[in-house]
Amino acid sequence: MATTSLPNVLDIAHGFTDPGTLVQFAILESPVTRDENGKVVPQLAESWTEPDPVTYVFKLREGVVFSDGSPVTAEDVAFSLERHTDPQVASEAASMVAAVKSVRATGPDEVTVVLKAPTQTFLSNVAVMWQVVPKKLAEAHPQDLGTPAFPTLGTGPYKVTEFSSTKGITLKPNEKYRGARPAVGTVKVITITDPETLRLAVSSGEVDGTTQVPPRDIRKWAPLKDVRTRFYAGNSIAFLSLNVTYPPLSDVHVRRAVAHAVNREAMQRLVVGATASPATTILTHPMLRALYGDDFRSVTDRWPRYPYDLAAARDELAKSAYPDGFELPADYNSGNNTADALQVLAADLAEIGIKLKLNPLPDDTYRANRSRHEGLTLVLNDLSYTTPDPGELLPDLVSSVGAQPYGFNFAQFTSPRMDTQVDKVLALKNGEERSRVVTGILTETAEQAPYVPLYSVDAGIALNKRFTENVGVWTLNVLAGIKPAESR
């Protein structure tokens, strides 16, 4: 399997990326996971109970061992969640467990989690990020667990036998795994950064597949003779974030001016082509459908919108404290295909007096700076989610937790009142009241324009016809879903 960038760490705390989770979900497990319909189901836990609205008690399976044969203890399981709440760890998944008050082993096969408040997204979130690792190993390597120097240990169907920043990652079946042996005996994950080189490698059989088919190149991939390429609904959202703490983006009229100057159709065409749908808000399309039904656009179209209109952009800028324009520096990732789209945006902004000064950075540098919230001004983002619950996304984009380093609130858009509203979303079960609170958050976000929604991208997978796959929007362990064609 080829990825466009190699994970630098196989630990979700410091490697919460698509290439990283592709491997992590094959080697690491959580007490719970998600089935193909998005429902939370047991994994390392055989069951769980909820004795009250803020308490979860997990009964662990007996006899589970890590790939080195050492037993999985309740202490390992509890620690593996608790570490994400430790500021010293600086976990990239911290916002997903912001509601956790305490977690502890309450028996040899029991772990109890107590939340600060009722949080309906808790189980869905931990299905993704509660990757169980040996406590002793993680405590010894709080910042470099899962790196080539200190590979991690898991309980999943695969184990890592080679991890090199130059040679890639090799996975072999975990002989200690309690379940069925994986259908594919050896998986090697390598990096091919150039899209055309990637396509030719898959076409020739040099590699067997990729989950990173460039959406805008689908016309080149579809005709490949011995390759099946398929796109399916993705739970993702692409958007521009405008740092509200950075002058002059702190002026709402400036943000609205920028929003009116964004040619969303052109940016979508340049980055992902036709395999995406226009976005009108920060929630993904599966989340909007779950909240409002298939006719969700009848709701979202009522909120403030900023269609591409340079005259309207000039009018908004004239209302701001910067009517004559200004220079806006912006870092971007030179390792992907967003440069053309940002150049289009720069040209349109120049028309209204805003000079967008683009600063290309290497992939690793850009990602590290963004994670630490360094140099945040205008940022082009594409985030993917694993559940249809808006409570998974909203803490990322509008909470104070998400606004801290290693969170995803790159707009720094939050307030105590917004935190209170997000807490309500997390506490309320699905229903009319919950929809009303979410609608209030989305309406205010649209009015304040800290984000410019762009599009929702489909997900794609390309495989040599020697293999089949059963992969969808809710699939976590993609590699386990791939089988040799003759075994079907």
Buried (B, 14 or more C-beta within 10 A) or exposed (E): BBBBBBBBBBBBBBBBBBBBBBBBBBBBBBBBBBEEEBEBEBBBBBEBEEEEEBBBBBBBBEEBBBBEEBEBBBBBBBBBBBBBBEEEBBBBBBBBBBBBEEBBBBEEBBBBBBBEEBBBBBBBBBBBBBBBBBBEBBEEBBEEBBBBEBBBBBBBBBBBEEBEEEEBBBBBBBEBBBEEEBBBEEBBBBBBBEBEEBBBBBBEEEBBBBBBBBBBBBEBBBEBEEBBBBBEBBBBBBBBBBBBEBEBBBBBBBBBBBBBBBBBEBBBBBBBBEBBBEBBBBBBBBBBBBBBEEEBBEBBEEBEEBEBEBEBBBBBBBEBEBEEBBEBEBBBBBBBBBBBBBBBBBEBBEEBBBEBEBEEBEBEBBBEBBBEBEBBBBBBBBBBBBBBBBBBBBBBBBBBBBBBEBBBBBBBBBEEEBBEBBBBBBBBEEEEEBBEBBBBBBBBBBEBBBBBBBBBBBBBBBBBEEBBBEBBBBBBBBBBBBBEEEEE
